Amino acid sequence: MGQTKNDKFTTAQNEMAVYAKALGHPARIAILEYLVKANSCVCGDIVDELPLSQSTVSQHLKELKNAGLIEGTIEGPSVCYCINNKTWSMVKEKFVVFFDSVPIDSNCCSVKPIQFL
């Protein structure tokens, strides 16, 4: 595997990349939407909600948990998941600050391309 250059970027940039990667798959978005909608600790129901195998859902849950977006508690033979409210709020604020830092009225790409005959 190639060597990463994460050390060339700021801590904030690396953190944002971790969260963006965790949010960068539609299955993970679906899992988060389901957990938000359920508003409680969810165990085996997640697999029933997605068109994915148990092992694939488990891998996506692992990625979300590693990023800190969800929490898991062991209850008997199953693990129950819910939104990690503390991290969720912090990530939301980071993305709001990031997106708000770009002026919406910027028209840097509004120059018409050169037309060749």
Stockholm file with secondary structure:
# STOCKHOLM 1.0

chainA/1-117         MGQTKNDKFTTAQNEMAVYAKALGHPARIAILEYLVKANSCVCGDIVDELPLSQSTVSQHLKELKNAGLIEGTIEGPSVCYCINNKTWSMVKEKFVVFFDSVPIDSNCCSVKPIQFL
#=GR chainA/1-117 SS CCCCCGGGSCHHHHHHHHHHHHTSSHHHHHHHHHHHHHTSCBCTHHHHHSSSCHHHHHHHHHHHHHTTSEEEEEETTEEEEEECHHHHHHHHHHHHHHHHTSCTTCCTTCSCCCCCC
#=GC SS_cons         CCCCCGGGSCHHHHHHHHHHHHTSSHHHHHHHHHHHHHTSCBCTHHHHHSSSCHHHHHHHHHHHHHTTSEEEEEETTEEEEEECHHHHHHHHHHHHHHHHTSCTTCCTTCSCCCCCC
//
